[in-house]
Amino acid sequence: MHQVDSGLPGMGNSGSSLSELNLFSKGGVFTREQLDEYQDCTFFTRKDIIRLYKRFYQLNPQKVPTNMQGNRPQIVTLTFEEVERMPELRENPFRRRICEVFSEDGRGNLTFDDFLDMFSVFSEMAPLQLKLKYAFRIYDFDGDDHLGHDDLSKMIRSLTRDELSDEEVEFIIERIIEEADLDGDERISI
């Protein structure tokens, strides 16, 4: 099988066969209007969008069609288990949470629109404020718009793979709150 690089930074080898690539080379995956809309809503070029669609397709070629014209982008959904196999997520301790934050269903299952949004936010072109907003949402496990004790505990335990004692985790949480809690409510706000 001929291997082709995805062409996007950090995306690695896409593993496409020549026959799969030919499906995309005719430019018929999306309508011009769809590509314009995706371009307006992301930090990607048309070429980047097609490359990302190839990545989405490769996660489950039996489920994802080669033609996404019309309403299909909202209909086709990959499960979290399919998406987590990507090299960019495979070793990330927050992979489930990342997918949950970007998924419309909140369970980590991604449509192509969700997938594109996720890559757009993490792209080099996305502004720092947008990245910070999403990083905060990823760490806000309970979704209350604050990073409280439980959120920080889950974050620390995920990062350290539960290798710290309860006392060490508590010590770190106290230090974080001491440094970052600007209004004295024992939690961190954006």
C-alpha positions in Angstrom: 0.0 0.0 0.0 1.3 3.4 -1.0 1.6 5.8 2.0 0.8 9.4 1.7 1.5 12.2 4.2 -1.6 14.1 5.3 0.2 17.4 4.8 -1.0 19.0 8.0 1.4 19.7 10.9 1.4 17.0 13.5 -1.0 14.8 11.4 1.6 12.2 10.5 1.1 9.5 7.8 -2.4 9.1 6.6 -2.0 5.6 5.4 -4.2 6.1 2.3 -4.1 3.8 -0.7 -3.9 5.3 -4.1 -7.5 4.2 -4.9 -8.8 5.9 -1.7 -7.0 9.1 -2.6 -8.5 9.1 -6.1 -11.9 9.2 -4.5 -11.0 12.6 -3.1 -8.9 14.1 -6.0 -11.9 15.0 -8.2 -12.9 17.7 -5.7 -16.4 16.2 -5.3 -16.4 15.5 -1.6 -18.1 18.8 -0.8 -19.9 21.5 -2.8 -18.1 24.8 -3.3 -20.6 26.4 -0.9 -19.9 23.8 1.8 -16.1 24.4 1.5 -16.7 28.2 1.7 -18.8 27.7 4.8 -16.2 25.5 6.4 -13.4 27.9 5.5 -15.4 30.8 7.1 -16.0 28.9 10.3 -12.5 27.5 10.8 -8.8 28.5 10.5 -8.3 26.2 7.5 -7.9 26.4 3.7 -10.0 24.3 1.3 -7.1 22.0 0.9 -6.8 21.6 4.7 -10.5 20.8 4.9 -10.2 18.1 2.3 -7.1 16.6 4.0 -9.0 16.6 7.3 -11.9 14.9 5.7 -9.6 12.2 4.4 -8.5 11.7 8.0 -12.1 11.4 9.1 -12.9 9.0 6.3 -9.9 6.8 7.2 -11.2 6.3 10.8 -14.0 4.2 9.3 -14.2 4.0 5.5 -17.2 1.6 5.7 -19.3 4.3 7.6 -18.0 7.6 6.1 -19.0 8.3 2.5 -16.7 9.8 -0.1 -19.4 12.3 -1.0 -20.5 14.7 1.7 -22.6 17.0 -0.4 -25.8 18.2 1.2 -26.7 17.3 4.8 -24.4 14.3 5.2 -21.7 16.0 7.3 -24.2 16.3 10.2 -25.6 12.8 9.8 -22.4 10.7 9.8 -21.0 10.3 13.3 -18.0 8.4 14.4 -17.9 6.9 17.9 -15.4 8.0 20.5 -13.8 4.5 20.2 -13.2 5.1 16.5 -11.8 8.6 17.0 -9.6 7.8 19.9 -7.4 5.6 17.7 -5.9 8.7 16.0 -2.2 9.2 16.9 -3.0 12.7 18.1 -5.3 11.4 20.8 -4.2 7.8 21.5 -1.8 8.7 24.4 -3.6 11.8 25.6 -5.0 11.3 29.1 -7.8 13.8 28.3 -8.8 12.2 24.9 -12.3 11.3 26.1 -12.9 14.7 27.6 -11.5 16.5 24.5 -14.0 14.5 22.3 -16.8 15.1 24.8 -16.3 18.9 24.7 -16.2 19.0 20.9 -19.0 16.5 20.3 -22.5 17.8 19.7 -23.9 14.8 21.7 -21.6 15.4 24.6 -20.5 11.8 24.7 -17.4 12.0 22.5 -19.0 10.9 19.3 -18.0 13.2 16.5 -19.6 14.3 13.2 -17.3 15.8 10.6 -18.3 19.3 11.7 -17.3 18.4 15.3 -14.0 16.8 14.1 -13.2 19.9 12.0 -14.0 22.2 14.9 -11.7 20.2 17.2 -8.7 20.4 14.7 -9.4 24.1 14.0 -9.2 25.0 17.7 -6.0 23.1 18.2 -4.4 24.4 15.0 -1.5 26.9 15.0 -3.8 29.5 13.4 -6.4 29.6 16.2 -6.0 32.5 18.6 -4.7 31.8 22.1 -7.9 33.1 23.7 -9.9 30.4 21.9 -7.5 27.7 22.8 -7.6 28.8 26.5 -11.5 28.8 26.4 -11.5 25.2 25.2 -8.7 24.1 27.5 -10.7 25.4 30.4 -13.8 23.5 29.2 -11.8 20.3 28.9 -10.6 20.6 32.5 -14.1 21.7 33.7 -15.3 18.1 34.2 -18.6 19.0 35.9 -19.4 21.8 33.4 -20.1 24.5 36.0 -17.8 27.1 34.3 -15.3 26.9 37.2 -12.4 24.7 38.0 -13.2 23.5 41.5 -11.6 20.9 43.8 -13.1 17.9 42.0 -12.1 19.2 38.6 -8.5 19.8 39.7 -8.3 16.4 41.4 -9.5 14.6 38.2 -7.1 16.7 36.1 -4.1 15.9 38.3 -4.9 12.2 38.6 -5.3 12.0 34.8 -2.0 13.8 34.2 -0.1 11.7 36.8 -1.9 8.4 36.0 -3.0 8.1 39.6 0.6 7.8 40.8 0.3 10.4 43.5 -1.0 9.9 47.0 -4.2 11.6 48.1 -2.0 14.0 50.3 0.2 14.9 47.3 -2.9 15.6 45.1 -4.4 17.8 47.9 -1.2 19.7 48.3 -1.1 20.5 44.5 -4.7 21.5 44.5 -4.1 23.9 47.4 -1.2 25.5 45.6 -3.1 25.8 42.4 -6.1 27.5 44.1 -3.7 29.7 46.2 -2.1 30.9 43.0 -5.0 31.1 40.6 -8.1 31.9 42.7 -8.4 35.6 42.2 -11.8 36.2 43.9 -11.3 33.9 47.0 -14.1 31.5 46.2 -11.9 28.4 46.3 -12.2 27.8 42.6 -10.8 29.1 39.3 -12.8 31.1 36.8 -12.1 32.3 33.4 
